[in-house]
Amino acid sequence: MNNKILGVVLVLVFVLGIYLALVIAPPGFDDSESEDLTAQTQHMVWYPQARALSDFSITQHDGSSFTKQNLVNKWTLAFVGYTYCPDICPVTLSEINKVYPQLTENAVDKPLQIWFLSVDPKRDSIERLNEYINYFNPEFVAATGPHTELFPLVRSMGMMYSLSESTDQPDYLVDHSASIVVINPDGNVVGRFKPKHVPGKLATSDVQQLLDDVPVLLGH
């Protein structure tokens, strides 16, 4: 290869390097931003890497569809449960509702969405979900769907649920995670707030932890 051809090759390589640098890491991109946000929160358990949710299409309490698109451009606090839950679900939703105005007052560019995901589609009709979620706050979202949609969705959230009793019994219980999952404006799961386990008390998430950390997320 003569010097002229070598020179052309080097120029092409140089130009390609600049192009890739701009595409992969555009000017102004700072990966430390997410690290800074993690450092600013006190209680939220951050996952080592954001988790993409499985593709899903379920129905929300107003009868409209609920998909990944409903999670984009907003922060979401998601909670798995069911309307016949005797304790954790109503207590958690009630506690979140009490502090909801404080949680949302610092929202800068991205709003906050509270998402109650029912994993009991047999009993939780859309009409029942609508009545249930509106009892707590009409701004909250409730949704459900068939187990074929729910099982992979809940797993991808880092949560679980199981039907440990026969659903032929009218008062069957559903075992489910009690954590509050945090979903970022890209629609990916980034962490959760774990329930506090205190002897003699119901294991629910501490809303004071939400008050400490959620405004940090919304103000970012």
N, C-alpha and C positions, 0 to 999 in steps of 0.2 A: 504494500500500500504506500503510494507516494505521499509527500507532505501535504499536498493540496487536498487529497481525499481525506486524509487523517484530520485535517483542519475542519473540513465540513462535518465529519462525524462528531468531532468534539463539540462543535457549535450546536448540532442537533441534540446531542446528549444534554448539553447545558440548558437548552430551551425546554426540553422534556422535563428536566429536573425542576425548573421553575414552575412549569404547568402543574406537575404533580403536587408540588408544595402548596400551590394556591388552592388546588382542589381538595387535597386531603386536610390541610390546615390553613384555611383562609385567614387573611389579615384580621386581627382583632380577636381571633379565637383563643380562648384561654381555658385550658382544661382544669386549671386550679380553681375556677369558679365553683364547680360542684364540690370540690374539696373544702373550699371556704364555707359553703352552705352547710356541709356536714359538721364542720367544726363549730358552727354557730348554734346548732341545736343541742339541747341538753338531755333529752329523754328518748327521742325517736331512735329506734334500732334500724340503722341503714344497712341495706343489703350490699355485699361487696360489688355487685354489678346490677344495673337496672334490669328487670325481667320483663320481657314482652309477654303480653297476655295472649292466650289462644284466641283464634278467631271465634266470634260468637255472635249470635243474633237472638235476643230474647225480647220480652215485652215489658214495658214499664207501666206504672199504675194508671196512666191516662190512656192506655191502649196503643200507644205508638211504639215503634221498634226501638230497641236500645242495643247499640253496637259499640265497637271501639271508637267510632267517630264521636260518640257522646262523651268521651273522656279527653278529647283533644282541646288544647288551649284553656285548660283550667286545672286546678289542683283538686283532687278527689280524695275524700276519706270514705273508704268502703268498709262495710260491716256485713258479715254473713249471719243469717238467722232465719226466723220464721215467725209469723204473726201469733201462733199459738204458744210460743215460747213463754214459760211462766215467770222468768226472772231476768236473765242477762239481756235479752233484746230490748224489752221495754225500759229497763233501767238505763242501758247505754244510750238509747235514742233520747230519752228524757234528759239525761245529763248533758248530752251534746247540744240539745235544744236550748238549755239554760244558758250556755256560754256562746251560742252561735253568733249573736250580735257582736260580741267581743272578738270572736275569731275572724270575722269578716271585715271589721272596720279598718284593717290595715291593708286590705287587698289593693295592690297598685295596678297591675296590668292583667292579672289572671284571677278570675273569681274562684270561689270555693264551692265544691259540690259535695253534698252528703248523699251517699248511695247505700241503700239498704237492699241487699241481695237475698231474696227468699229462696231457700233450698227445700221448700216443701210445696211444690207445685200442685200436689193433689188437693190440698185444702186451701192454699192461698190463691184464690181466684183474683183476677184483675180488679174486680169490684171490691173484694175484701182488702187487697193491697192499697187501693185508693183511699178507702175509709181509714185504714190503719195509719198510713204515713201522714195523712192530712191531720190526724189527731195530734201528732207531734209537731209538724211544721209543713205547711203547703209548699215550701221551697225545697224540701227534701225529695229525693227520688227513690222509689221502690221499684224493683223489677224481679221477674222470675222467668223461668222457661223449663223445658223438659230436662230430665237428668242427663240426657246425651249432650246437652249444651252446658249444663251446670257443673258436672263433674270435672271436665278438663279446664273449665274457666276457674273454678275454685282452686284446683291444684296449681294452676299457673300463677295464682295470686299468693301462693305459699300458705294456703289455708286448707282446711279439711271439713268434711261433714259425713255423717253416716246415719243410716236408718237402722238402728239396732233393735227396733221392735217391729212387729207386724203392723203394716198400715191398715189392716182390716179393723184394728181397734180404733175407735174414734178419738181417743185421747193419747195416741202414741207420741213419744218424744223424739226429737231429732238431735243427735250429738253434733256440735259444730264448734269451730274455733271462736274465741272471744276477742281476738286482737282486732285493732282497727288498722286497716291497710292504707298506705299512702301511695297514690298514683300521681305521677307528675304530668305536666301539660303535654308531654309527648304520648301519653297513654300507657306508660310503662310503670310497673310496680317498683318503687325505690326503697321501701321500708315499711315499718309498722310500729304501732304503739301496743306494747304487751299489757295484758291485764295484770293488776296487782293482786297477789295472793296473800291475804291476811287471814290468819286463823279465825274462824267464826264469822267471816264476812264473805259476801258474794264477790267472786273474782271478776271484776270489770275494769275497764281502762280508767285511769285517773284523768279527769278532765283538766286538772291543773297542768298536767303535762302537755295537753293540747294547747292550753292558753300560753304556755311558755314557748312552744316550738312552732305551731302552725302559723302565727303571725310572721315568723322569720321566713317561712316558705313563701307566704303570700307577698311579702315585701321585697323579695329577691328580684 
